[in-house]
Amino acid sequence: MLAEFPSVGHVAVVVREDRPGDKRLVGYVVPGAGVGSVDAGELRKHAAGMLPEYMVPSALVQLERLPLTVNGKLDRKALPVPEVRESSGVRGPRNPQEEILCGLFAEVLDVPRAGVDDNFFDLGGHSLLATRLVARIKETFGAELTIRTLFEAPTPAHLAERLDGDGNEGGPLDVLLPLRPHGRRSPVFCIHPAGGLSWCYSGLIKHLGPDYPVYGLQARGLDQEESMPSTIAQMAEDYVDQVRAVQASGPYRLVGYSAGGVIAHAMATRLEELGESVDLLGVLDTYPNQRMPPIDEQDVLADLLRWVGYDRRYLGKGPLTFQRVTEVLKRLGSAMATLEERHIASITKIYANNSELFNTYAPDKFGGDLLLVVATLDKIDISPKPDTWQPYVGGNIETREVDRQHTDLMKPAPLAEIGRILAAKLQEIDGGEPTGPAPVKE
């Protein structure tokens, strides 16, 4: 089948075991007369369309000529070992989905990191590892991909496009951020903290199970000049419209960290006013009637480092610079490295507006239950207690404690703890196996 590809003159396919237990098909190709080179990616796609997946070579090596023995037969011992490339690292992930896919590539291939344009097979992938990667993608994103999909879209960037099965053309700084748009359960909507960015919730999806779609709600004005809300109620109304565009009717699931918890509560009360139900209101370590302290760009930069689990003390005692922080984020393979200085300024501006709104906001009463996650390590006697929510909640307040600091909750390890708490609650609410898709507007 490989010989039928237009630019191929001669071809040989052999099974190699260059590492013990790692058998793989390798194709050796010689370009046809007058052809300078063979496009390995297109040849692999051609083979995937003609052959069973297990028969598609995982590596393709171009030669000037096939080595022959004195008897004119293929000299297998003279065939070179396929070169396994290292990650190019030229372009990092541009959004949370690409960041997660790069992490899955690195995990399955057992390499330090993978770039957004790195080809799975060029990094040493083969059919067995491809099966593992497809399984990990399903576990993480709930998307039904095949090995053939991986042959056709072998990079994190191309796979991210395939994951977006609804054809959404939105950007990573839009108000509605699809972290995982697939799943048969009702979606979980995660509302941004005070700075307006919801990328910090991407670490949740691997802990909630593939049946749950996950969306982030982000502040307006992150990527372009927009009118900022003048009240929390106005903000909640806007976000409720975004949520109902995805899920036509309840019950709804809302989760919010820090200031996002207060916004989630406001959204829940608005949904009740509209005759809808909310069966999960998850509030992550925040309380009503708190005053938000002022922050500056230094605090925003520190938050970006904190969310990826980096201790800013490694950068010394001096002020953080945008360039230094971006270098760290790139080195760690974080999608937040794509943020520009203007975005940092926008986040600071959004925080200032939210601070003004929260410091004068009086919540309404939500009639349902509230799941409150409390960070215990930085609580003191005068700190707000869980019962401060009591006047604003008509149902039960269920409290779960995590031995963490408030500012650390979006780090990977604490977020895993929170993910397990939320997953257990969702399982309690839903039980059994999913029976069909959540109601979605046509």
Secondary structure as UniProt FT lines:
FT   HELIX           2..4
FT   TURN            6..7
FT   STRAND          8..19
FT   TURN            20..21
FT   STRAND          22..31
FT   TURN            33..34
FT   HELIX           40..50
FT   HELIX           53..55
FT   STRAND          59..62
FT   TURN            70..71
FT   HELIX           76..78
FT   HELIX           96..109
FT   TURN            116..117
FT   TURN            120..124
FT   HELIX           127..141
FT   HELIX           147..152
FT   HELIX           156..163
FT   TURN            165..166
FT   TURN            172..173
FT   STRAND          176..180
FT   STRAND          188..191
FT   TURN            194..195
FT   HELIX           199..204
FT   HELIX           205..208
FT   TURN            210..211
FT   STRAND          214..217
FT   TURN            220..221
FT   HELIX           232..246
FT   STRAND          252..257
FT   HELIX           259..273
FT   TURN            274..275
FT   STRAND          278..284
FT   TURN            288..289
FT   HELIX           297..307
FT   TURN            308..309
FT   HELIX           312..315
FT   HELIX           322..331
FT   TURN            332..333
FT   HELIX           335..338
FT   HELIX           341..358
FT   TURN            359..360
FT   STRAND          370..375
FT   TURN            377..378
FT   TURN            381..382
FT   HELIX           386..392
FT   STRAND          397..402
FT   HELIX           406..408
FT   TURN            409..410
FT   HELIX           412..430
//
